[in-house]
């Protein structure tokens, strides 16, 4: 009887230890894999680089779930313009986002969204700074080409059209003035001769009347 009485208090303790062990076995792995986290990035968050890299890589703590719309990266420059070049690709736990060639100096904003291995979506953001601009001037080379083309196009068109029109106009005007002048001179001569004829006729009539 004494031995049975002494063993009774140990039963609840054994039951509690068994329940705690079962809880840890069942739920501890789930809590540990609740969300995949970002463990590395290139460029590093809040770092400074000389020029805009060709791509951004994000490395997470576990293999990500892929699919349409599962992974998204938005990278913008200081003006808010997007500098991504195509969609991001996922290779296990690594996400790669290509960027445009050439970028301005300033602060760049990276916003990412992924789906963890446990199916939960996760999103965050970080910044990095570029010190040297690699943008090229788009008007530096094309500007001479249009002016040279315009010069070659305009000169052959204007030269042959202007000369014949001006010369023909001068010739026509010269002949018109010449004809008008001859007609006016002929009219004056005829008028003078007719007046002289009238005077001579009048004088002869007066002499005959006397």
C-alpha positions as CSV (number, residue, x, y, z in Angstrom):
1,X,0.0,0.0,0.0
2,X,2.8,2.4,0.8
3,X,4.5,1.6,-2.6
4,X,1.4,2.3,-4.6
5,X,0.8,5.6,-2.7
6,X,4.2,6.8,-3.5
7,X,3.9,6.0,-7.3
8,X,0.7,7.9,-7.8
9,X,2.2,11.5,-7.8
10,X,4.6,10.6,-10.6
11,X,1.7,9.7,-13.1
12,X,0.7,13.4,-13.8
13,X,4.3,14.4,-14.3
14,X,4.9,11.6,-16.8
15,X,1.7,12.6,-18.7
16,X,2.7,16.3,-18.8
17,X,6.2,15.4,-20.1
18,X,4.7,13.2,-22.9
19,X,2.3,16.0,-24.0
20,X,5.2,18.5,-24.1
21,X,7.3,16.2,-26.1
22,X,4.5,15.6,-28.6
23,X,3.9,19.4,-28.9
24,X,7.5,20.1,-29.7
25,X,7.7,17.3,-32.2
26,X,4.6,18.4,-34.1
27,X,4.7,22.2,-33.9
28,X,8.3,23.2,-33.6
29,X,9.2,22.4,-37.3
30,X,6.2,24.4,-38.5
31,X,7.2,27.5,-36.5
32,X,10.8,27.2,-37.7
33,X,9.7,27.1,-41.4
34,X,7.0,29.7,-41.1
35,X,8.5,32.2,-43.6
36,X,11.6,32.2,-45.8
37,X,13.8,35.2,-45.1
38,X,16.2,37.2,-47.3
39,X,19.7,36.2,-46.2
40,X,21.8,38.0,-48.9
41,X,21.5,40.4,-51.8
42,X,23.7,41.9,-54.5
43,X,24.0,44.9,-54.2
44,X,23.8,44.7,-50.5
45,X,21.0,46.6,-48.8
46,X,22.0,50.2,-48.0
47,X,25.3,49.8,-49.8
48,X,27.0,52.1,-52.3
49,X,28.2,50.9,-55.7
50,X,30.0,52.7,-58.5
51,X,27.7,52.0,-61.4
52,X,24.3,50.3,-61.9
53,X,24.8,46.5,-62.0
54,X,23.5,44.4,-64.9
55,X,21.3,42.5,-62.5
56,X,20.1,42.2,-58.9
57,X,20.2,38.9,-57.0
58,X,18.3,38.0,-53.8
59,X,19.2,34.8,-51.8
60,X,16.5,33.4,-49.4
61,X,16.7,30.9,-46.6
62,X,14.9,28.1,-48.5
63,X,13.7,27.1,-52.0
64,X,10.9,29.4,-53.1
65,X,7.5,28.5,-54.7
66,X,7.4,29.5,-58.3
67,X,4.4,30.3,-60.6
68,X,2.7,33.1,-62.3
69,X,2.8,36.2,-60.1
70,X,4.6,34.4,-57.3
71,X,7.8,36.4,-57.5
72,X,7.9,40.1,-58.3
73,X,10.7,42.7,-58.2
74,X,10.4,46.4,-58.8
75,X,13.6,48.5,-59.1
76,X,13.3,52.3,-59.6
77,X,15.9,55.1,-59.8
78,X,15.8,58.4,-57.9
79,X,13.2,59.9,-60.3
80,X,10.9,56.9,-59.8
81,X,11.5,55.4,-63.3
82,X,11.7,51.7,-63.6
83,X,15.1,50.2,-64.5
84,X,14.1,46.5,-64.7
85,X,14.7,44.7,-68.0
86,X,12.3,41.8,-68.2
87,X,10.8,39.5,-65.6
88,X,12.7,38.0,-62.6
89,X,13.8,34.4,-62.7
90,X,13.8,32.0,-59.7
91,X,16.4,29.2,-59.3
92,X,15.7,27.4,-56.0
93,X,16.3,30.0,-53.3
94,X,17.9,32.6,-55.6
95,X,16.0,35.3,-57.5
96,X,17.7,37.2,-60.3
97,X,16.3,40.4,-61.8
98,X,18.0,41.8,-65.0
99,X,18.4,45.6,-65.2
100,X,18.7,48.0,-68.1
101,X,22.1,48.9,-69.5
102,X,23.2,52.2,-68.1
103,X,21.8,54.2,-65.2
104,X,22.0,57.6,-63.5
105,X,23.8,58.2,-60.3
106,X,21.5,58.4,-57.2
107,X,19.5,56.2,-54.8
108,X,17.7,53.1,-56.1
109,X,14.7,51.5,-54.5
110,X,14.2,47.7,-54.6
111,X,10.8,46.2,-53.7
112,X,10.4,42.4,-53.7
113,X,7.6,39.9,-53.2
114,X,8.1,36.1,-53.0
115,X,6.1,33.0,-51.9
116,X,7.9,31.1,-49.2
117,X,8.4,27.3,-49.2
118,X,5.5,27.0,-46.7
119,X,3.1,28.9,-49.1
120,X,3.1,32.2,-47.3
121,X,3.8,35.4,-49.4
122,X,6.5,37.6,-48.0
123,X,7.4,41.2,-49.2
124,X,10.0,43.8,-48.2
125,X,12.2,46.5,-49.6
126,X,15.7,48.0,-49.4
127,X,17.8,50.8,-51.0
128,X,21.3,51.1,-52.5
129,X,23.2,54.0,-54.0
130,X,25.0,54.5,-57.4
131,X,27.8,57.1,-57.5
132,X,28.6,57.2,-61.2
133,X,26.2,57.7,-64.1
134,X,26.6,55.5,-67.1
135,X,23.8,57.1,-69.2
136,X,24.7,58.1,-72.8
137,X,23.5,61.2,-74.6
138,X,20.9,60.0,-77.2
139,X,21.3,63.2,-79.3
140,X,25.0,63.2,-79.6
141,X,25.4,61.0,-82.7
142,X,22.0,61.3,-84.5
143,X,22.1,65.1,-84.8
144,X,24.6,65.4,-87.7
145,X,22.8,62.8,-89.9
146,X,19.5,64.7,-90.4
147,X,21.2,68.0,-91.2
148,X,23.4,66.3,-93.9
149,X,20.5,64.5,-95.4
150,X,18.4,67.7,-95.5
151,X,21.2,69.6,-97.2
152,X,21.5,66.9,-99.9
153,X,17.7,66.8,-100.4
154,X,17.0,70.5,-100.6
155,X,19.8,71.7,-102.8
156,X,19.0,69.6,-105.9
157,X,15.2,70.5,-105.7
158,X,15.4,74.3,-105.3
159,X,18.2,75.0,-107.9
160,X,16.6,73.7,-111.1
161,X,13.1,74.9,-110.3
162,X,14.0,78.5,-109.5
163,X,16.2,79.3,-112.6
164,X,13.8,78.4,-115.4
165,X,10.8,80.3,-113.8
166,X,12.8,83.5,-113.3
167,X,14.4,83.5,-116.8
168,X,11.1,82.8,-118.6
169,X,9.4,85.6,-116.7
170,X,12.1,88.1,-117.6
171,X,11.9,87.1,-121.3
172,X,8.1,87.4,-121.5
173,X,8.2,90.8,-119.8
174,X,10.9,92.1,-122.2
175,X,8.9,91.1,-125.3
176,X,5.7,92.6,-123.9
177,X,7.4,95.9,-123.2
178,X,9.0,95.9,-126.6
179,X,5.7,95.3,-128.5
180,X,3.9,97.9,-126.4
181,X,6.7,100.4,-127.1
182,X,6.5,99.7,-130.9
183,X,2.7,100.1,-130.9
184,X,2.9,103.4,-129.0
185,X,5.6,104.8,-131.3
186,X,3.6,103.7,-134.4
187,X,0.5,105.4,-133.0
188,X,2.4,108.7,-132.4
189,X,3.8,108.7,-135.9
190,X,0.4,108.1,-137.5
191,X,-1.1,110.9,-135.3
192,X,1.6,113.3,-136.3
193,X,1.3,112.5,-140.0
194,X,-2.5,112.8,-140.0
195,X,-2.3,116.2,-138.3
196,X,0.2,117.4,-140.9
197,X,-2.0,116.1,-143.7
198,X,-5.0,118.0,-142.3
199,X,-3.1,121.2,-142.1
200,X,-1.8,121.0,-145.6
201,X,-5.3,120.4,-146.9
202,X,-6.7,123.3,-145.0
203,X,-4.1,125.6,-146.4
204,X,-4.7,124.7,-150.0
205,X,-8.4,125.2,-149.6
206,X,-7.8,128.7,-148.3
207,X,-5.6,129.7,-151.2
208,X,-8.0,128.4,-153.8
209,X,-10.8,130.4,-152.1
210,X,-8.8,133.6,-152.4
